[in-house]
């Protein structure tokens, strides 16, 4: 998984608990020992566990049981359990619940997408873009990796991706060969990925033999036709589908023969329903 600094997980806590929990303090129950359990109501692929654990440890709590990132919880299954004083438990409650609900929503959505596509193509992959909800990029990355997906681009300096918005600044925006040749000269250690917005552009791009061609918002029929022609024009080029690829639309693209799908849909999945129960610690007799 990926590394979260102490400052990052502390920031997630401090969104909610700058002044502690007033209700707990006013009731005078903060010193009592207790236990907090997070259970997944509907079940599904889980993520956010390592971040939740780090947040709980920061509050002085002890985590005694947890699922692993990417495991599939059954309905009602315990996801994570923590012990400590009631003041710390109540401070961790909502902040950790928010992380788990959002993260599990993302990972389960992608897990469901992967189940669909791999029922047809066991070697297929889904790559998620950098268009995450602002402020959630790290959580999103963790959730995508936990579900078994890959990150399309961690940032614009990470890989070469030629868009129409780049080509419009060139002397001849339709000269794919010159643009790709220049990219190969100046970024020789990178694969050259290009995006086409229509079938004509896709064929022109293939003649210039990029490493990867993204088909943006193509219909299933258009994508299937490009997939049929591509091996004769650029036999070593990988085709990818992007734009409008969601859990609802994915099945309609399975007849295209394309095995790489690019999406940002998981980031906007409904959050998982994580039930949180706080109870006094059972005392020995």
Backbone torsions as a table, in degrees:
resi	resn	phi	psi	omega
1	UNK	NA	-174.2	-176.8
2	UNK	-102.6	162.7	-175.3
3	UNK	-90.8	130.7	172.0
4	UNK	-111.6	125.6	178.8
5	UNK	-72.8	161.3	176.4
6	UNK	-60.2	-38.1	179.9
7	UNK	-61.9	-37.3	-179.0
8	UNK	-68.5	-44.6	-179.8
9	UNK	-73.4	-31.8	174.3
10	UNK	-62.9	-37.9	179.1
11	UNK	-63.3	-36.6	177.2
12	UNK	-64.4	-37.7	176.6
13	UNK	-68.4	-44.6	-172.6
14	UNK	-70.3	-14.3	172.6
15	UNK	-58.7	-25.0	-171.9
16	UNK	-120.4	-24.8	-165.1
17	UNK	-125.5	33.1	-178.1
18	UNK	-54.8	-36.1	-177.4
19	UNK	-109.9	16.4	-176.0
20	UNK	76.6	-174.2	-179.7
21	UNK	-99.3	108.6	-174.6
22	UNK	-62.8	-40.4	-177.3
23	UNK	-62.7	-45.6	178.7
24	UNK	-60.7	-42.9	-179.3
25	UNK	-65.1	-42.6	-178.2
26	UNK	-67.5	-30.4	178.7
27	UNK	-80.9	-15.4	179.8
28	UNK	70.9	31.1	-175.9
29	UNK	-107.8	2.7	-169.7
30	UNK	-60.7	-28.9	-176.0
31	UNK	-84.6	-10.3	-177.3
32	UNK	-69.4	138.1	176.6
33	UNK	-73.3	144.2	-178.7
34	UNK	-153.5	178.0	179.3
35	UNK	-132.6	144.4	179.3
36	UNK	-127.6	130.8	-178.6
37	UNK	-123.2	133.9	176.0
38	UNK	-110.1	117.7	-178.1
39	UNK	-120.1	141.5	-178.0
40	UNK	-88.1	108.7	-173.6
41	UNK	-61.4	-49.6	-174.1
42	UNK	-97.1	-13.7	-177.8
43	UNK	83.0	161.5	179.4
44	UNK	145.4	178.7	-179.3
45	UNK	-68.4	130.0	-173.0
46	UNK	-104.9	150.3	173.3
47	UNK	-152.0	169.1	-177.5
48	UNK	87.8	2.5	-175.1
49	UNK	-66.4	-46.4	-178.1
50	UNK	-66.0	-34.9	177.8
51	UNK	-69.5	-43.6	178.4
52	UNK	-58.9	-44.3	180.0
53	UNK	-60.6	-43.7	-179.7
54	UNK	-64.9	-38.9	177.7
55	UNK	-63.6	-43.5	-179.1
56	UNK	-65.9	-41.3	177.6
57	UNK	-62.4	-35.9	179.8
58	UNK	-62.0	-26.6	179.0
59	UNK	-88.8	4.0	-180.0
60	UNK	83.1	14.8	-179.4
61	UNK	-90.1	156.1	178.9
62	UNK	-109.3	124.4	177.0
63	UNK	-92.1	123.0	-175.1
64	UNK	-108.9	-13.5	-180.0
65	UNK	-158.5	139.9	179.2
66	UNK	-161.1	156.4	168.6
67	UNK	-83.3	165.8	176.3
68	UNK	-93.2	155.5	175.3
69	UNK	-55.2	131.8	176.8
70	UNK	87.3	-7.5	175.1
71	UNK	-69.5	158.1	177.9
72	UNK	-103.8	114.3	177.8
73	UNK	-79.2	145.8	170.3
74	UNK	-85.6	165.1	-179.3
75	UNK	-59.5	125.6	179.0
76	UNK	84.8	0.7	-174.8
77	UNK	-73.5	144.1	174.6
78	UNK	-64.5	132.0	178.2
79	UNK	-100.3	-44.2	179.8
80	UNK	-157.1	143.6	179.0
81	UNK	-128.4	137.0	-179.8
82	UNK	-133.3	149.1	179.2
83	UNK	-124.2	149.3	176.9
84	UNK	161.3	-166.1	-179.2
85	UNK	-78.6	156.1	-173.0
86	UNK	-62.5	-32.9	179.4
87	UNK	-61.7	-47.0	179.9
88	UNK	-68.8	-39.2	179.0
89	UNK	-59.9	-45.3	-178.7
90	UNK	-69.2	-30.1	177.2
91	UNK	-71.8	-32.9	-179.9
92	UNK	-81.5	-21.1	-171.2
93	UNK	-48.5	-70.0	-171.1
94	UNK	-72.2	-37.7	-179.2
95	UNK	-62.0	-43.9	179.6
96	UNK	-71.4	-39.9	177.8
97	UNK	-58.8	-42.9	179.5
98	UNK	-60.9	-44.4	178.8
99	UNK	-61.1	-46.9	-177.8
100	UNK	-66.4	-42.8	-177.0
101	UNK	-65.2	-45.8	-179.3
102	UNK	-67.8	-47.0	-177.2
103	UNK	-62.7	-44.5	179.9
104	UNK	-66.7	-32.6	175.5
105	UNK	-62.0	-43.7	179.1
106	UNK	-65.8	-50.1	-175.7
107	UNK	-64.8	-37.9	-178.3
108	UNK	-71.4	-36.9	177.3
109	UNK	-60.8	-47.3	-179.9
110	UNK	-67.0	-38.8	177.2
111	UNK	-58.7	-40.3	178.1
112	UNK	-67.1	-38.3	176.5
113	UNK	-63.1	-44.0	-179.8
114	UNK	-64.3	-36.0	177.5
115	UNK	-61.1	-41.4	-179.9
116	UNK	-65.5	-52.1	-173.0
117	UNK	-70.8	-34.2	-178.6
118	UNK	-80.1	-10.4	171.5
119	UNK	-67.1	-24.6	177.4
120	UNK	-101.4	-44.1	-176.9
121	UNK	-127.0	97.8	-177.9
122	UNK	-58.7	-24.6	-178.8
123	UNK	-96.3	8.2	-178.8
124	UNK	-69.8	158.3	179.6
125	UNK	-140.2	150.5	174.8
126	UNK	-118.1	125.3	-179.9
127	UNK	-110.1	132.9	-178.1
128	UNK	-103.6	138.6	-171.6
129	UNK	-78.8	179.4	176.7
130	UNK	-90.0	11.3	179.6
131	UNK	-85.6	48.4	177.5
132	UNK	-76.1	162.7	174.6
133	UNK	-60.0	131.2	-177.9
134	UNK	-50.7	133.4	179.2
135	UNK	89.7	-5.0	-176.6
136	UNK	-114.2	9.1	-170.3
137	UNK	-56.4	-44.7	-177.8
138	UNK	-67.5	-44.6	177.4
139	UNK	-61.4	-40.4	-179.9
140	UNK	-63.8	-43.8	179.2
141	UNK	-59.9	-45.0	178.4
142	UNK	-59.5	-43.9	-177.1
143	UNK	-66.5	-40.3	-179.9
144	UNK	-64.9	-45.6	179.8
145	UNK	-65.8	-38.1	179.4
146	UNK	-61.1	-37.5	-178.0
147	UNK	-78.6	-11.7	179.4
148	UNK	101.4	8.3	175.6
149	UNK	-86.5	-175.2	177.0
150	UNK	-128.6	162.5	178.4
151	UNK	-93.6	125.3	-177.9
152	UNK	-65.2	-53.6	176.5
153	UNK	-150.0	122.8	176.7
154	UNK	-73.4	-19.7	179.6
155	UNK	-177.6	166.8	-173.6
156	UNK	-73.2	-11.5	176.1
157	UNK	-91.0	-4.7	-173.7
158	UNK	-80.8	-35.1	-174.6
159	UNK	-146.8	165.5	177.9
160	UNK	-94.8	124.0	177.5
161	UNK	-141.9	109.9	-176.5
162	UNK	-88.5	113.6	177.2
163	UNK	-102.2	165.8	172.0
164	UNK	-59.3	-33.6	179.2
165	UNK	-64.5	-25.2	171.7
166	UNK	-78.0	-46.6	-172.9
167	UNK	-62.4	-29.6	-179.0
168	UNK	-64.5	-18.9	178.8
169	UNK	-88.9	-4.9	-179.9
170	UNK	-85.1	161.8	179.9
171	UNK	-60.1	-38.2	177.0
172	UNK	-135.0	101.8	-174.3
173	UNK	-66.9	-15.3	-179.1
174	UNK	-96.3	3.4	179.3
175	UNK	-91.0	81.0	-177.5
176	UNK	-63.5	-38.4	-176.3
177	UNK	-61.8	-45.9	179.9
178	UNK	-65.1	-42.0	-178.9
179	UNK	-63.3	-44.4	-179.0
180	UNK	-68.6	-39.0	177.7
181	UNK	-62.2	-41.4	178.9
182	UNK	-65.3	-40.9	177.9
183	UNK	-62.9	-39.5	179.0
184	UNK	-65.5	-35.9	179.2
185	UNK	-67.9	-41.2	-172.4
186	UNK	-92.7	-13.8	175.9
187	UNK	-136.6	63.4	-170.6
188	UNK	-66.5	-18.7	-178.1
189	UNK	-92.4	0.3	-176.4
190	UNK	-108.0	149.7	167.2
191	UNK	-72.8	147.5	-179.7
192	UNK	-100.0	113.3	-179.9
193	UNK	-107.9	133.2	178.5
194	UNK	-129.3	158.0	179.2
195	UNK	-122.5	135.5	176.8
196	UNK	-113.1	140.4	-177.8
197	UNK	-98.6	-8.6	179.3
198	UNK	-157.4	168.7	-176.2
199	UNK	-61.6	-36.1	178.8
200	UNK	-62.1	-47.1	176.6
201	UNK	-61.1	-39.2	-178.9
202	UNK	-61.3	-43.6	179.5
203	UNK	-67.5	-41.3	177.1
204	UNK	-61.9	-41.6	179.6
205	UNK	-64.9	-42.2	-179.1
206	UNK	-61.6	-35.4	179.0
207	UNK	-64.5	-22.1	177.6
208	UNK	-91.3	-1.0	172.5
209	UNK	56.0	61.6	171.0
210	UNK	-71.9	172.1	177.1
211	UNK	-78.9	-37.5	-179.7
212	UNK	-138.2	135.8	174.8
213	UNK	-119.1	119.3	175.4
214	UNK	-91.7	130.4	176.5
215	UNK	-101.5	109.7	-172.2
216	UNK	-95.3	118.3	176.5
217	UNK	59.8	34.8	174.6
218	UNK	-78.5	147.0	172.4
219	UNK	-72.3	161.2	176.4
220	UNK	-56.4	-37.1	-179.6
221	UNK	-67.9	-43.3	177.9
222	UNK	-63.3	-43.2	-179.3
223	UNK	-63.6	-41.1	-179.9
224	UNK	-64.0	-37.7	179.7
225	UNK	-67.5	-42.2	177.2
226	UNK	-64.3	-40.3	178.8
227	UNK	-63.8	-31.4	178.4
228	UNK	-70.8	-39.3	-175.0
229	UNK	-83.9	-31.9	-169.8
230	UNK	-52.8	-43.1	-176.7
231	UNK	-59.6	-29.1	-179.8
232	UNK	-79.9	-24.9	-178.9
233	UNK	-95.0	-38.6	-177.1
234	UNK	-148.2	79.8	-172.1
235	UNK	-62.4	-21.4	-177.9
236	UNK	-101.0	6.4	-178.5
237	UNK	-86.1	131.6	174.8
238	UNK	-88.4	132.9	176.8
239	UNK	-96.7	142.9	177.1
240	UNK	-135.6	147.0	176.3
241	UNK	-105.4	133.8	179.1
242	UNK	-143.7	159.1	178.7
243	UNK	87.6	104.7	178.1
244	UNK	78.9	16.1	178.0
245	UNK	-87.0	109.2	-177.4
246	UNK	-133.1	175.8	176.5
247	UNK	-60.0	-33.0	-177.9
248	UNK	-77.6	-30.4	-174.8
249	UNK	-99.9	-15.4	-170.4
250	UNK	-56.8	-43.7	-175.6
251	UNK	-59.9	-30.7	-177.8
252	UNK	-70.6	-14.1	-179.5
253	UNK	-99.9	0.8	-173.6
254	UNK	-71.6	-18.2	178.9
255	UNK	-86.3	-1.7	-176.8
256	UNK	-74.9	-24.3	-176.3
257	UNK	86.8	1.5	179.8
258	UNK	-89.3	138.8	-171.5
259	UNK	-116.1	5.7	178.2
260	UNK	-124.5	122.0	-177.5
261	UNK	-120.6	135.4	-177.5
262	UNK	-117.9	130.4	-172.5
263	UNK	-153.4	158.0	169.0
264	UNK	-119.8	4.1	-175.1
265	UNK	-57.5	-38.1	-177.7
266	UNK	-59.0	-28.2	-177.9
267	UNK	-64.9	-21.1	-176.4
268	UNK	-109.0	19.5	177.8
269	UNK	-68.2	152.2	172.9
270	UNK	-59.9	139.2	177.7
271	UNK	-61.8	151.4	172.1
272	UNK	-68.2	160.7	178.3
273	UNK	-102.2	102.5	-178.7
274	UNK	-106.2	115.6	178.2
275	UNK	-84.4	132.8	-179.8
276	UNK	-118.2	127.6	178.6
277	UNK	-124.0	126.4	175.5
278	UNK	-111.1	134.3	-178.1
279	UNK	-143.3	152.9	173.5
280	UNK	-62.2	145.1	177.4
281	UNK	-67.7	133.4	178.2
282	UNK	-63.2	130.7	-179.5
283	UNK	-96.8	141.6	177.6
284	UNK	-68.6	152.2	179.4
285	UNK	-91.1	NA	NA
